[in-house]
């Protein structure tokens, strides 16, 4: 059992959860960000447009924007282009939910060890049709994917 006092040092519960893609997730385009924040991001090698885009994605949080940029480096141009063209092409049902209602598995987290009190968690992520295994400092192509033993599954809308 993990004590609740364990979490505050490792997780940031300060920001409320916002559903990705919702109007609350991104500040309006008229919102401006501090020049200092944008300068810090551009000094890391990102363009002004990429810095602004990342700040919008993270509700203006500089630390989260930097992390977001590095986590999405290979997709930046396509993400920015798709947001520009994606005014709202998905259909909306009666409840206001958008999307097709179909999902595919993208990743899962499982536990390796003899019990819940011993061992550690690992992650498998589907990338380019192949399962990649993440285990502390080791990253490898997974040969036997243990999908049936996962604790947490991550899906993406298709």
N, C-alpha and C positions, 0 to 999 in steps of 0.2 A: 504494500500500500504506500502510495506517495502522499506526503503531507501537502496540504494546500499551500503552506508557506514556501514550498519548493518552487512553485510556479512564478511568482512575481519577478524573480531574478532572471528568468529565462524567457518568459513570454510577455508580450506587451498587450495588456488588456485595456489600455487607455482609449483606443479608438473603437467606436461601435462597428459591428459588422455591417457592411453594405454589399448588397447583391451586385456582383459584377454585371455591367451592362445597364444597370438601372440609372435613372436620371440623377439619383443622389450619389452615384459612384464617381461622377466626373463633374468638376466645377464647370460653370458656364465658361464659354470661350472668352467672355469679357473679363473674367477674373484674371488679375495679374499676379505674378509671383515676384518675390524680392529679387532684385538684380544680383545680390550677393549669392542667393541660392542657385540661380541660373549660372552665374559665373563659376561656382564650385563644380557644377556638373559639366560645364563646357571645358573646364580645365582638365577634366578626366578624359577628354578626347571625343566627347559627344557634341553634336551640333546644337545650336540654339533651339531649333525645332524639336529635336529629340528630347532635350532637357525640359521644354515646356510640355511636351506630350507625356513624359514620365511624371512630371509634377501633377498633371491632370489625372493620371491613372492612380495616383496615391494621395489624392485630396490635399496636395500641397506640402506633404511631409518630405523634407529633404532627404533624410536617411533612408526612408522607404523608396524614394525615387531613385536614389543611387543603386540600391539593391535591385530594384525593378529593372533598371537599365542593364546592369551586368547579367541579370538572369534572363534577359530577353535580347541580348546582343545580336544573335543570329537571325532574329525575327523582326527587328525594329522597323525596317522599311516596309515590310508586308503588313505589320500591325498598323502602322500609321496610314498606309494606303487603304487598308480595309475599313478603318474607322471613317476615313473621308468618304468612301463610297457607300458605307453602310448606314444610311440615314435611318432607315427602319424597313429593311426588306423582308424581315421575318413576319409571318402571320401571327396575329394576336387572337387568342381564344377569348371566350366570354369572361373568364376570370382575370384577364389582363396578362396572362403568362405568354411568353413568346417562345418559339422554337417548334420542333417537330414532335417532341415527346419521345424521341429515340436517342439512346445513348450507347456508347461503347466504352469499355474499360480502358483507362489510360495509365493507371498505376495502382499499386497496392502496397501496404505496409504489413509485414509479418514479424513474428518474434522467433529468435533462435535461442534456445537454451532449455534447460531441464524443467524450469517452472517459471511462473510469473515473477518470482523473486530473484531469479538468476538468469542471466543472458542479456541480450540486447535486441533492439529492433533494427530491421533492414528494410530496404525499399526496392521494389522492382518497377521500372518505368518502361512503357512501350515507346520506342523511338524508331522511326522509319521501318516499322513492321517487325522489329526485334526487341526482345525483352532485355533490358540492361539492369544489372544487379548492383546496388549501392550498399556497401558494408564498411562503415568507418572510412578508412583511406583507400579501400579497394573498390574499383569499378570494373566490372567485367560483363561480358555477354553471358546471359543465363542459359544454361543447357536444359535444365529441368525447372520449369516455372511452377512454383508451389501455390497456384492461385487459390486452391481449396483451403489453405491454411492461413489466409490473411485475416488481419484484425480490422483494417480500414481499407476500403476500396475507393478509388477516385475515378469518376466517369466524366466523359465530355459529351456534349450534345452533338449529334450528327444531323 
